[in-house]
Amino acid sequence: MPELQRLRPEHAPALFAFEHENRQYFAKSVPDRGDAYFAEFDARHAALLAEQAAGTCHFHVLVDGEGAVLGRVNLVDVADGEAELGYRIAEGATGRGLATDAVRQLCGIAAAKYGLTALRAATYADNAGSRGVLERTGFSLVGEPVLPAGGRTEVRYFRKL
C-alpha cells in the first residue's frame, strides 16, 4: 500500500520523475508547469522545503514500496487555521482510490499535526474525477462556478476539519 510522506530532500529524484513522466497527462486537467519548472527543479524543490519549514505550506508525496512517487497531496497558503488543498495522481495509478485515500489521510494530518480547522479546494467543473475525490472526502461545493481568464469553469469546495 502506498504511503503518504511529508516532502523531504531525498524525494527530489522520484518527484522529478513523477512530474516529468506525467507532464502531458497533468496538462489535460491543470495548467502546465512549463519548461522552467523542470530546468530549475532542484532550486524549486529547495524553495518548497523552505516554505514547508516556515509553516506556510505542507507538501506530501504518495510513495510506493519501491520509492516511486505515485502522487502529491499538498496544503498551500496556510493562514488563520485554513489552507488550500491540491493533489495529483500519476496516470498509471488512477482508478485505484489512491487520491481519495490520500486526501482523507491528509485531512486527518491537517487537523492533528498542523492544527488546521478547515480546507479549501478548487477544480475544473468538468473534472469529474477530482470532484468525486473532494465529495467522497467530505468537501462541500461552495459559491457559484467561476470562469477565470483561462476559459475553463472552476468550482470551489470547502471542508471543516
Secondary structure, 3 states (H helix, E strand, C coil): CCEEEECCHHHHHHHHHHHHHCHHHHHCCCCCCCHHHHHCHHHHHHHHHHHHHHCCCEEEEEECCCCCEEEEEEEEEEECCEEEEEEEECHHHCCCCHHHHHHHHHHHHHHHCCCCCEEEEEEECCCHHHHHHHHHCCCEEEEEEECCCCCCCEEEEEEEC
